[in-house]
Amino acid sequence: MSDGFFVDWDGNLRSAADPGGGYLCDIDTVARYVAVTTKNGTLVHEATFFKTRADVEKAGIKAQLVPGSHPWGKKEDGF
């Protein structure tokens, strides 16, 4: 795992070290890429990796940081 952040499919900022939902992060820091996978390796989300919250802000992204316990998806989406 790596410290850093990514934006999930709902526009929330998540820690790459604790993405929640039982998911894992595979991170390529050079390419600034995050692959969010299930424990079995199924890809469920791709995102840009940001090393710091300041890097997120520099990119012009305004997203709320949510804890890993925050659910992925919305109830109306079947989650």
PDB file with one MODEL, atoms N, CA, C and O in Angstrom:
MODEL        1
ATOM      1  N   MET A   1       0.837  -1.186   0.000  1.00  0.00           N
ATOM      2  CA  MET A   1       0.000   0.000   0.000  1.00  0.00           C
ATOM      3  C   MET A   1       0.881   1.247   0.000  1.00  0.00           C
ATOM      4  O   MET A   1       2.039   1.225   0.416  1.00  0.00           O
ATOM      5  N   SER A   2       0.296   2.309  -0.473  1.00  0.00           N
ATOM      6  CA  SER A   2       1.029   3.562  -0.534  1.00  0.00           C
ATOM      7  C   SER A   2       0.154   4.676   0.004  1.00  0.00           C
ATOM      8  O   SER A   2      -1.056   4.699  -0.224  1.00  0.00           O
ATOM      9  N   ASP A   3       0.772   5.593   0.717  1.00  0.00           N
ATOM     10  CA  ASP A   3       0.025   6.773   1.122  1.00  0.00           C
ATOM     11  C   ASP A   3      -0.252   7.582  -0.131  1.00  0.00           C
ATOM     12  O   ASP A   3       0.550   7.597  -1.065  1.00  0.00           O
ATOM     13  N   GLY A   4      -1.361   8.234  -0.142  1.00  0.00           N
ATOM     14  CA  GLY A   4      -1.751   9.035  -1.287  1.00  0.00           C
ATOM     15  C   GLY A   4      -3.255   8.985  -1.423  1.00  0.00           C
ATOM     16  O   GLY A   4      -3.950   8.419  -0.579  1.00  0.00           O
ATOM     17  N   PHE A   5      -3.752   9.582  -2.492  1.00  0.00           N
ATOM     18  CA  PHE A   5      -5.191   9.763  -2.645  1.00  0.00           C
ATOM     19  C   PHE A   5      -5.639   9.532  -4.081  1.00  0.00           C
ATOM     20  O   PHE A   5      -4.841   9.595  -5.016  1.00  0.00           O
ATOM     21  N   PHE A   6      -6.929   9.263  -4.236  1.00  0.00           N
ATOM     22  CA  PHE A   6      -7.556   9.161  -5.546  1.00  0.00           C
ATOM     23  C   PHE A   6      -9.019   9.557  -5.392  1.00  0.00           C
ATOM     24  O   PHE A   6      -9.546   9.601  -4.280  1.00  0.00           O
ATOM     25  N   VAL A   7      -9.668   9.845  -6.516  1.00  0.00           N
ATOM     26  CA  VAL A   7     -11.079  10.219  -6.509  1.00  0.00           C
ATOM     27  C   VAL A   7     -11.883   9.003  -6.948  1.00  0.00           C
ATOM     28  O   VAL A   7     -11.594   8.399  -7.981  1.00  0.00           O
ATOM     29  N   ASP A   8     -12.908   8.642  -6.145  1.00  0.00           N
ATOM     30  CA  ASP A   8     -13.737   7.480  -6.488  1.00  0.00           C
ATOM     31  C   ASP A   8     -14.808   7.856  -7.504  1.00  0.00           C
ATOM     32  O   ASP A   8     -14.877   9.009  -7.930  1.00  0.00           O
ATOM     33  N   TRP A   9     -15.643   6.898  -7.898  1.00  0.00           N
ATOM     34  CA  TRP A   9     -16.631   7.129  -8.959  1.00  0.00           C
ATOM     35  C   TRP A   9     -17.764   8.050  -8.537  1.00  0.00           C
ATOM     36  O   TRP A   9     -18.548   8.486  -9.380  1.00  0.00           O
ATOM     37  N   ASP A  10     -17.864   8.357  -7.238  1.00  0.00           N
ATOM     38  CA  ASP A  10     -18.871   9.316  -6.763  1.00  0.00           C
ATOM     39  C   ASP A  10     -18.286  10.712  -6.566  1.00  0.00           C
ATOM     40  O   ASP A  10     -18.991  11.625  -6.136  1.00  0.00           O
ATOM     41  N   GLY A  11     -17.007  10.882  -6.877  1.00  0.00           N
ATOM     42  CA  GLY A  11     -16.370  12.183  -6.720  1.00  0.00           C
ATOM     43  C   GLY A  11     -15.821  12.441  -5.335  1.00  0.00           C
ATOM     44  O   GLY A  11     -15.484  13.579  -5.006  1.00  0.00           O
ATOM     45  N   ASN A  12     -15.723  11.403  -4.514  1.00  0.00           N
ATOM     46  CA  ASN A  12     -15.143  11.519  -3.175  1.00  0.00           C
ATOM     47  C   ASN A  12     -13.645  11.275  -3.241  1.00  0.00           C
ATOM     48  O   ASN A  12     -13.167  10.493  -4.063  1.00  0.00           O
ATOM     49  N   LEU A  13     -12.918  11.945  -2.376  1.00  0.00           N
ATOM     50  CA  LEU A  13     -11.481  11.712  -2.250  1.00  0.00           C
ATOM     51  C   LEU A  13     -11.281  10.586  -1.249  1.00  0.00           C
ATOM     52  O   LEU A  13     -11.844  10.608  -0.155  1.00  0.00           O
ATOM     53  N   ARG A  14     -10.477   9.603  -1.630  1.00  0.00           N
ATOM     54  CA  ARG A  14     -10.210   8.450  -0.758  1.00  0.00           C
ATOM     55  C   ARG A  14      -8.721   8.246  -0.585  1.00  0.00           C
ATOM     56  O   ARG A  14      -7.923   8.572  -1.465  1.00  0.00           O
ATOM     57  N   SER A  15      -8.360   7.698   0.568  1.00  0.00           N
ATOM     58  CA  SER A  15      -6.977   7.337   0.838  1.00  0.00           C
ATOM     59  C   SER A  15      -6.660   6.043   0.104  1.00  0.00           C
ATOM     60  O   SER A  15      -7.433   5.087   0.164  1.00  0.00           O
ATOM     61  N   ALA A  16      -5.538   6.009  -0.579  1.00  0.00           N
ATOM     62  CA  ALA A  16      -5.120   4.786  -1.271  1.00  0.00           C
ATOM     63  C   ALA A  16      -4.763   3.695  -0.270  1.00  0.00           C
ATOM     64  O   ALA A  16      -4.807   2.512  -0.611  1.00  0.00           O
ATOM     65  N   ALA A  17      -4.414   4.064   0.946  1.00  0.00           N
ATOM     66  CA  ALA A  17      -4.079   3.086   1.974  1.00  0.00           C
ATOM     67  C   ALA A  17      -5.321   2.444   2.575  1.00  0.00           C
ATOM     68  O   ALA A  17      -5.234   1.348   3.129  1.00  0.00           O
ATOM     69  N   ASP A  18      -6.478   3.101   2.478  1.00  0.00           N
ATOM     70  CA  ASP A  18      -7.730   2.584   3.033  1.00  0.00           C
ATOM     71  C   ASP A  18      -8.891   2.967   2.122  1.00  0.00           C
ATOM     72  O   ASP A  18      -9.671   3.860   2.455  1.00  0.00           O
ATOM     73  N   PRO A  19      -9.011   2.289   0.957  1.00  0.00           N
ATOM     74  CA  PRO A  19     -10.056   2.666   0.012  1.00  0.00           C
ATOM     75  C   PRO A  19     -11.461   2.274   0.453  1.00  0.00           C
ATOM     76  O   PRO A  19     -12.442   2.828  -0.043  1.00  0.00           O
ATOM     77  N   GLY A  20     -11.567   1.328   1.374  1.00  0.00           N
ATOM     78  CA  GLY A  20     -12.869   0.882   1.852  1.00  0.00           C
ATOM     79  C   GLY A  20     -13.535  -0.084   0.890  1.00  0.00           C
ATOM     80  O   GLY A  20     -12.985  -0.417  -0.160  1.00  0.00           O
ATOM     81  N   GLY A  21     -14.730  -0.529   1.263  1.00  0.00           N
ATOM     82  CA  GLY A  21     -15.510  -1.416   0.421  1.00  0.00           C
ATOM     83  C   GLY A  21     -14.899  -2.794   0.222  1.00  0.00           C
ATOM     84  O   GLY A  21     -15.341  -3.551  -0.641  1.00  0.00           O
ATOM     85  N   GLY A  22     -13.890  -3.122   1.013  1.00  0.00           N
ATOM     86  CA  GLY A  22     -13.203  -4.389   0.821  1.00  0.00           C
ATOM     87  C   GLY A  22     -12.263  -4.376  -0.375  1.00  0.00           C
ATOM     88  O   GLY A  22     -11.748  -5.420  -0.777  1.00  0.00           O
ATOM     89  N   TYR A  23     -12.040  -3.194  -0.946  1.00  0.00           N
ATOM     90  CA  TYR A  23     -11.202  -3.067  -2.132  1.00  0.00           C
ATOM     91  C   TYR A  23      -9.737  -2.863  -1.764  1.00  0.00           C
ATOM     92  O   TYR A  23      -9.406  -2.484  -0.641  1.00  0.00           O
ATOM     93  N   LEU A  24      -8.878  -3.121  -2.728  1.00  0.00           N
ATOM     94  CA  LEU A  24      -7.436  -2.910  -2.597  1.00  0.00           C
ATOM     95  C   LEU A  24      -6.979  -1.950  -3.687  1.00  0.00           C
ATOM     96  O   LEU A  24      -7.630  -1.830  -4.726  1.00  0.00           O
ATOM     97  N   CYS A  25      -5.867  -1.268  -3.454  1.00  0.00           N
ATOM     98  CA  CYS A  25      -5.308  -0.363  -4.461  1.00  0.00           C
ATOM     99  C   CYS A  25      -3.972  -0.891  -4.951  1.00  0.00           C
ATOM    100  O   CYS A  25      -3.088  -1.232  -4.166  1.00  0.00           O
ATOM    101  N   ASP A  26      -3.849  -0.948  -6.258  1.00  0.00           N
ATOM    102  CA  ASP A  26      -2.578  -1.256  -6.913  1.00  0.00           C
ATOM    103  C   ASP A  26      -2.123   0.064  -7.526  1.00  0.00           C
ATOM    104  O   ASP A  26      -2.792   0.611  -8.402  1.00  0.00           O
ATOM    105  N   ILE A  27      -0.993   0.568  -7.067  1.00  0.00           N
ATOM    106  CA  ILE A  27      -0.586   1.925  -7.418  1.00  0.00           C
ATOM    107  C   ILE A  27       0.713   1.930  -8.210  1.00  0.00           C
ATOM    108  O   ILE A  27       1.675   1.243  -7.865  1.00  0.00           O
ATOM    109  N   ASP A  28       0.721   2.717  -9.275  1.00  0.00           N
ATOM    110  CA  ASP A  28       1.935   2.995 -10.037  1.00  0.00           C
ATOM    111  C   ASP A  28       2.209   4.481  -9.833  1.00  0.00           C
ATOM    112  O   ASP A  28       1.592   5.327 -10.480  1.00  0.00           O
ATOM    113  N   THR A  29       3.135   4.793  -8.934  1.00  0.00           N
ATOM    114  CA  THR A  29       3.390   6.201  -8.602  1.00  0.00           C
ATOM    115  C   THR A  29       4.017   6.967  -9.756  1.00  0.00           C
ATOM    116  O   THR A  29       3.783   8.168  -9.895  1.00  0.00           O
ATOM    117  N   VAL A  30       4.807   6.299 -10.581  1.00  0.00           N
ATOM    118  CA  VAL A  30       5.446   6.973 -11.718  1.00  0.00           C
ATOM    119  C   VAL A  30       4.387   7.399 -12.737  1.00  0.00           C
ATOM    120  O   VAL A  30       4.415   8.523 -13.239  1.00  0.00           O
ATOM    121  N   ALA A  31       3.463   6.499 -13.035  1.00  0.00           N
ATOM    122  CA  ALA A  31       2.395   6.801 -13.997  1.00  0.00           C
ATOM    123  C   ALA A  31       1.241   7.574 -13.346  1.00  0.00           C
ATOM    124  O   ALA A  31       0.328   8.032 -14.034  1.00  0.00           O
ATOM    125  N   ARG A  32       1.290   7.714 -12.018  1.00  0.00           N
ATOM    126  CA  ARG A  32       0.221   8.368 -11.250  1.00  0.00           C
ATOM    127  C   ARG A  32      -1.117   7.668 -11.495  1.00  0.00           C
ATOM    128  O   ARG A  32      -2.124   8.314 -11.786  1.00  0.00           O
ATOM    129  N   TYR A  33      -1.111   6.342 -11.372  1.00  0.00           N
ATOM    130  CA  TYR A  33      -2.263   5.503 -11.694  1.00  0.00           C
ATOM    131  C   TYR A  33      -2.649   4.655 -10.487  1.00  0.00           C
ATOM    132  O   TYR A  33      -1.792   4.100  -9.800  1.00  0.00           O
ATOM    133  N   VAL A  34      -3.959   4.566 -10.242  1.00  0.00           N
ATOM    134  CA  VAL A  34      -4.493   3.699  -9.193  1.00  0.00           C
ATOM    135  C   VAL A  34      -5.484   2.734  -9.833  1.00  0.00           C
ATOM    136  O   VAL A  34      -6.412   3.155 -10.523  1.00  0.00           O
ATOM    137  N   ALA A  35      -5.287   1.451  -9.603  1.00  0.00           N
ATOM    138  CA  ALA A  35      -6.249   0.428  -9.995  1.00  0.00           C
ATOM    139  C   ALA A  35      -6.885  -0.063  -8.703  1.00  0.00           C
ATOM    140  O   ALA A  35      -6.199  -0.606  -7.837  1.00  0.00           O
ATOM    141  N   VAL A  36      -8.188   0.125  -8.571  1.00  0.00           N
ATOM    142  CA  VAL A  36      -8.908  -0.356  -7.398  1.00  0.00           C
ATOM    143  C   VAL A  36      -9.489  -1.712  -7.772  1.00  0.00           C
ATOM    144  O   VAL A  36     -10.215  -1.841  -8.758  1.00  0.00           O
ATOM    145  N   THR A  37      -9.157  -2.729  -6.967  1.00  0.00           N
ATOM    146  CA  THR A  37      -9.561  -4.092  -7.281  1.00  0.00           C
ATOM    147  C   THR A  37     -10.252  -4.758  -6.097  1.00  0.00           C
ATOM    148  O   THR A  37     -10.148  -4.310  -4.955  1.00  0.00           O
ATOM    149  N   THR A  38     -10.968  -5.852  -6.410  1.00  0.00           N
ATOM    150  CA  THR A  38     -11.482  -6.704  -5.349  1.00  0.00           C
ATOM    151  C   THR A  38     -10.321  -7.537  -4.838  1.00  0.00           C
ATOM    152  O   THR A  38      -9.237  -7.518  -5.421  1.00  0.00           O
ATOM    153  N   LYS A  39     -10.537  -8.262  -3.763  1.00  0.00           N
ATOM    154  CA  LYS A  39      -9.469  -9.116  -3.233  1.00  0.00           C
ATOM    155  C   LYS A  39      -9.092 -10.222  -4.204  1.00  0.00           C
ATOM    156  O   LYS A  39      -7.994 -10.773  -4.121  1.00  0.00           O
ATOM    157  N   ASN A  40      -9.992 -10.550  -5.125  1.00  0.00           N
ATOM    158  CA  ASN A  40      -9.694 -11.564  -6.144  1.00  0.00           C
ATOM    159  C   ASN A  40      -9.003 -10.982  -7.362  1.00  0.00           C
ATOM    160  O   ASN A  40      -8.638 -11.722  -8.276  1.00  0.00           O
ATOM    161  N   GLY A  41      -8.815  -9.661  -7.393  1.00  0.00           N
ATOM    162  CA  GLY A  41      -8.101  -9.024  -8.490  1.00  0.00           C
ATOM    163  C   GLY A  41      -8.956  -8.430  -9.589  1.00  0.00           C
ATOM    164  O   GLY A  41      -8.423  -7.951 -10.590  1.00  0.00           O
ATOM    165  N   THR A  42     -10.277  -8.447  -9.427  1.00  0.00           N
ATOM    166  CA  THR A  42     -11.156  -7.855 -10.430  1.00  0.00           C
ATOM    167  C   THR A  42     -11.075  -6.337 -10.372  1.00  0.00           C
ATOM    168  O   THR A  42     -11.272  -5.747  -9.310  1.00  0.00           O
ATOM    169  N   LEU A  43     -10.793  -5.709 -11.484  1.00  0.00           N
ATOM    170  CA  LEU A  43     -10.702  -4.251 -11.552  1.00  0.00           C
ATOM    171  C   LEU A  43     -12.097  -3.647 -11.454  1.00  0.00           C
ATOM    172  O   LEU A  43     -12.991  -4.002 -12.222  1.00  0.00           O
ATOM    173  N   VAL A  44     -12.279  -2.725 -10.497  1.00  0.00           N
ATOM    174  CA  VAL A  44     -13.579  -2.071 -10.341  1.00  0.00           C
ATOM    175  C   VAL A  44     -13.521  -0.567 -10.580  1.00  0.00           C
ATOM    176  O   VAL A  44     -14.556   0.064 -10.794  1.00  0.00           O
ATOM    177  N   HIS A  45     -12.315   0.018 -10.547  1.00  0.00           N
ATOM    178  CA  HIS A  45     -12.198   1.466 -10.726  1.00  0.00           C
ATOM    179  C   HIS A  45     -10.756   1.816 -11.072  1.00  0.00           C
ATOM    180  O   HIS A  45      -9.819   1.199 -10.566  1.00  0.00           O
ATOM    181  N   GLU A  46     -10.586   2.809 -11.936  1.00  0.00           N
ATOM    182  CA  GLU A  46      -9.266   3.343 -12.259  1.00  0.00           C
ATOM    183  C   GLU A  46      -9.276   4.830 -11.943  1.00  0.00           C
ATOM    184  O   GLU A  46     -10.287   5.505 -12.139  1.00  0.00           O
ATOM    185  N   ALA A  47      -8.155   5.339 -11.456  1.00  0.00           N
ATOM    186  CA  ALA A  47      -8.101   6.750 -11.080  1.00  0.00           C
ATOM    187  C   ALA A  47      -6.672   7.270 -11.165  1.00  0.00           C
ATOM    188  O   ALA A  47      -5.715   6.509 -11.306  1.00  0.00           O
ATOM    189  N   THR A  48      -6.562   8.579 -11.077  1.00  0.00           N
ATOM    190  CA  THR A  48      -5.265   9.239 -11.006  1.00  0.00           C
ATOM    191  C   THR A  48      -4.793   9.238  -9.558  1.00  0.00           C
ATOM    192  O   THR A  48      -5.567   9.519  -8.644  1.00  0.00           O
ATOM    193  N   PHE A  49      -3.525   8.921  -9.359  1.00  0.00           N
ATOM    194  CA  PHE A  49      -2.929   8.917  -8.030  1.00  0.00           C
ATOM    195  C   PHE A  49      -2.390  10.306  -7.709  1.00  0.00           C
ATOM    196  O   PHE A  49      -1.692  10.916  -8.520  1.00  0.00           O
ATOM    197  N   PHE A  50      -2.720  10.796  -6.525  1.00  0.00           N
ATOM    198  CA  PHE A  50      -2.197  12.064  -6.025  1.00  0.00           C
ATOM    199  C   PHE A  50      -1.446  11.780  -4.735  1.00  0.00           C
ATOM    200  O   PHE A  50      -1.989  11.157  -3.823  1.00  0.00           O
ATOM    201  N   LYS A  51      -0.204  12.231  -4.652  1.00  0.00           N
ATOM    202  CA  LYS A  51       0.626  11.953  -3.481  1.00  0.00           C
ATOM    203  C   LYS A  51       0.124  12.686  -2.236  1.00  0.00           C
ATOM    204  O   LYS A  51       0.159  12.139  -1.134  1.00  0.00           O
ATOM    205  N   THR A  52      -0.341  13.921  -2.415  1.00  0.00           N
ATOM    206  CA  THR A  52      -0.799  14.707  -1.270  1.00  0.00           C
ATOM    207  C   THR A  52      -2.147  15.364  -1.581  1.00  0.00           C
ATOM    208  O   THR A  52      -2.568  15.446  -2.734  1.00  0.00           O
ATOM    209  N   ARG A  53      -2.800  15.824  -0.530  1.00  0.00           N
ATOM    210  CA  ARG A  53      -4.053  16.557  -0.729  1.00  0.00           C
ATOM    211  C   ARG A  53      -3.779  17.878  -1.445  1.00  0.00           C
ATOM    212  O   ARG A  53      -4.629  18.366  -2.190  1.00  0.00           O
ATOM    213  N   ALA A  54      -2.601  18.458  -1.226  1.00  0.00           N
ATOM    214  CA  ALA A  54      -2.231  19.688  -1.927  1.00  0.00           C
ATOM    215  C   ALA A  54      -2.143  19.442  -3.432  1.00  0.00           C
ATOM    216  O   ALA A  54      -2.497  20.317  -4.222  1.00  0.00           O
ATOM    217  N   ASP A  55      -1.676  18.260  -3.833  1.00  0.00           N
ATOM    218  CA  ASP A  55      -1.622  17.911  -5.257  1.00  0.00           C
ATOM    219  C   ASP A  55      -3.025  17.826  -5.852  1.00  0.00           C
ATOM    220  O   ASP A  55      -3.240  18.206  -7.002  1.00  0.00           O
ATOM    221  N   VAL A  56      -3.974  17.329  -5.070  1.00  0.00           N
ATOM    222  CA  VAL A  56      -5.373  17.258  -5.515  1.00  0.00           C
ATOM    223  C   VAL A  56      -5.901  18.676  -5.746  1.00  0.00           C
ATOM    224  O   VAL A  56      -6.524  18.957  -6.770  1.00  0.00           O
ATOM    225  N   GLU A  57      -5.648  19.554  -4.792  1.00  0.00           N
ATOM    226  CA  GLU A  57      -6.099  20.943  -4.906  1.00  0.00           C
ATOM    227  C   GLU A  57      -5.438  21.657  -6.082  1.00  0.00           C
ATOM    228  O   GLU A  57      -6.092  22.432  -6.781  1.00  0.00           O
ATOM    229  N   LYS A  58      -4.137  21.403  -6.309  1.00  0.00           N
ATOM    230  CA  LYS A  58      -3.431  22.013  -7.446  1.00  0.00           C
ATOM    231  C   LYS A  58      -4.040  21.598  -8.773  1.00  0.00           C
ATOM    232  O   LYS A  58      -4.004  22.354  -9.744  1.00  0.00           O
ATOM    233  N   ALA A  59      -4.601  20.397  -8.813  1.00  0.00           N
ATOM    234  CA  ALA A  59      -5.243  19.900 -10.032  1.00  0.00           C
ATOM    235  C   ALA A  59      -6.633  20.502 -10.216  1.00  0.00           C
ATOM    236  O   ALA A  59      -7.304  20.233 -11.212  1.00  0.00           O
ATOM    237  N   GLY A  60      -7.059  21.315  -9.256  1.00  0.00           N
ATOM    238  CA  GLY A  60      -8.363  21.962  -9.361  1.00  0.00           C
ATOM    239  C   GLY A  60      -9.526  21.076  -8.950  1.00  0.00           C
ATOM    240  O   GLY A  60     -10.679  21.361  -9.272  1.00  0.00           O
ATOM    241  N   ILE A  61      -9.221  20.011  -8.244  1.00  0.00           N
ATOM    242  CA  ILE A  61     -10.266  19.078  -7.813  1.00  0.00           C
ATOM    243  C   ILE A  61     -10.721  19.451  -6.415  1.00  0.00           C
ATOM    244  O   ILE A  61      -9.919  19.589  -5.492  1.00  0.00           O
ATOM    245  N   LYS A  62     -12.016  19.607  -6.286  1.00  0.00           N
ATOM    246  CA  LYS A  62     -12.615  19.882  -4.979  1.00  0.00           C
ATOM    247  C   LYS A  62     -13.438  18.661  -4.606  1.00  0.00           C
ATOM    248  O   LYS A  62     -14.551  18.474  -5.096  1.00  0.00           O
ATOM    249  N   ALA A  63     -12.881  17.834  -3.738  1.00  0.00           N
ATOM    250  CA  ALA A  63     -13.542  16.599  -3.336  1.00  0.00           C
ATOM    251  C   ALA A  63     -13.415  16.427  -1.827  1.00  0.00           C
ATOM    252  O   ALA A  63     -12.388  16.761  -1.235  1.00  0.00           O
ATOM    253  N   GLN A  64     -14.457  15.909  -1.226  1.00  0.00           N
ATOM    254  CA  GLN A  64     -14.461  15.666   0.209  1.00  0.00           C
ATOM    255  C   GLN A  64     -13.721  14.372   0.511  1.00  0.00           C
ATOM    256  O   GLN A  64     -13.982  13.348  -0.121  1.00  0.00           O
ATOM    257  N   LEU A  65     -12.796  14.408   1.475  1.00  0.00           N
ATOM    258  CA  LEU A  65     -12.085  13.212   1.896  1.00  0.00           C
ATOM    259  C   LEU A  65     -13.033  12.375   2.749  1.00  0.00           C
ATOM    260  O   LEU A  65     -13.574  12.856   3.745  1.00  0.00           O
ATOM    261  N   VAL A  66     -13.229  11.127   2.351  1.00  0.00           N
ATOM    262  CA  VAL A  66     -14.108  10.239   3.103  1.00  0.00           C
ATOM    263  C   VAL A  66     -13.286   9.086   3.675  1.00  0.00           C
ATOM    264  O   VAL A  66     -12.280   8.688   3.088  1.00  0.00           O
ATOM    265  N   PRO A  67     -13.711   8.547   4.820  1.00  0.00           N
ATOM    266  CA  PRO A  67     -12.995   7.416   5.408  1.00  0.00           C
ATOM    267  C   PRO A  67     -13.296   6.131   4.648  1.00  0.00           C
ATOM    268  O   PRO A  67     -14.246   6.073   3.867  1.00  0.00           O
ATOM    269  N   GLY A  68     -12.499   5.118   4.873  1.00  0.00           N
ATOM    270  CA  GLY A  68     -12.721   3.827   4.237  1.00  0.00           C
ATOM    271  C   GLY A  68     -14.074   3.229   4.567  1.00  0.00           C
ATOM    272  O   GLY A  68     -14.600   2.422   3.800  1.00  0.00           O
ATOM    273  N   SER A  69     -14.646   3.615   5.701  1.00  0.00           N
ATOM    274  CA  SER A  69     -15.966   3.094   6.095  1.00  0.00           C
ATOM    275  C   SER A  69     -17.103   3.697   5.271  1.00  0.00           C
ATOM    276  O   SER A  69     -18.224   3.189   5.299  1.00  0.00           O
ATOM    277  N   HIS A  70     -16.821   4.780   4.538  1.00  0.00           N
ATOM    278  CA  HIS A  70     -17.847   5.415   3.701  1.00  0.00           C
ATOM    279  C   HIS A  70     -18.170   4.483   2.534  1.00  0.00           C
ATOM    280  O   HIS A  70     -17.260   4.019   1.847  1.00  0.00           O
ATOM    281  N   PRO A  71     -19.456   4.205   2.301  1.00  0.00           N
ATOM    282  CA  PRO A  71     -19.804   3.248   1.231  1.00  0.00           C
ATOM    283  C   PRO A  71     -19.469   3.754  -0.163  1.00  0.00           C
ATOM    284  O   PRO A  71     -19.522   4.952  -0.441  1.00  0.00           O
ATOM    285  N   TRP A  72     -19.127   2.822  -1.022  1.00  0.00           N
ATOM    286  CA  TRP A  72     -18.929   3.096  -2.445  1.00  0.00           C
ATOM    287  C   TRP A  72     -20.295   3.040  -3.102  1.00  0.00           C
ATOM    288  O   TRP A  72     -21.095   2.162  -2.780  1.00  0.00           O
ATOM    289  N   GLY A  73     -20.574   3.940  -3.999  1.00  0.00           N
ATOM    290  CA  GLY A  73     -21.841   3.919  -4.711  1.00  0.00           C
ATOM    291  C   GLY A  73     -22.980   4.468  -3.873  1.00  0.00           C
ATOM    292  O   GLY A  73     -22.822   4.800  -2.698  1.00  0.00           O
ATOM    293  N   LYS A  74     -24.113   4.550  -4.509  1.00  0.00           N
ATOM    294  CA  LYS A  74     -25.302   5.091  -3.866  1.00  0.00           C
ATOM    295  C   LYS A  74     -26.362   4.000  -3.767  1.00  0.00           C
ATOM    296  O   LYS A  74     -26.357   3.043  -4.542  1.00  0.00           O
ATOM    297  N   LYS A  75     -27.262   4.152  -2.816  1.00  0.00           N
ATOM    298  CA  LYS A  75     -28.328   3.179  -2.623  1.00  0.00           C
ATOM    299  C   LYS A  75     -29.150   2.985  -3.907  1.00  0.00           C
ATOM    300  O   LYS A  75     -29.518   1.864  -4.258  1.00  0.00           O
ATOM    301  N   GLU A  76     -29.430   4.102  -4.603  1.00  0.00           N
ATOM    302  CA  GLU A  76     -30.230   4.012  -5.837  1.00  0.00           C
ATOM    303  C   GLU A  76     -29.489   3.287  -6.970  1.00  0.00           C
ATOM    304  O   GLU A  76     -30.095   2.885  -7.963  1.00  0.00           O
ATOM    305  N   ASP A  77     -28.156   3.125  -6.802  1.00  0.00           N
ATOM    306  CA  ASP A  77     -27.370   2.392  -7.785  1.00  0.00           C
ATOM    307  C   ASP A  77     -27.292   0.901  -7.442  1.00  0.00           C
ATOM    308  O   ASP A  77     -26.683   0.118  -8.171  1.00  0.00           O
ATOM    309  N   GLY A  78     -27.912   0.526  -6.330  1.00  0.00           N
ATOM    310  CA  GLY A  78     -27.883  -0.878  -5.915  1.00  0.00           C
ATOM    311  C   GLY A  78     -26.791  -1.239  -4.956  1.00  0.00           C
ATOM    312  O   GLY A  78     -26.555  -2.420  -4.697  1.00  0.00           O
ATOM    313  N   PHE A  79     -26.104  -0.228  -4.410  1.00  0.00           N
ATOM    314  CA  PHE A  79     -25.030  -0.496  -3.447  1.00  0.00           C
ATOM    315  C   PHE A  79     -25.536  -0.341  -2.026  1.00  0.00           C
ATOM    316  O   PHE A  79     -24.775  -0.527  -1.076  1.00  0.00           O
TER     317      PHE A  79
ENDMDL
END
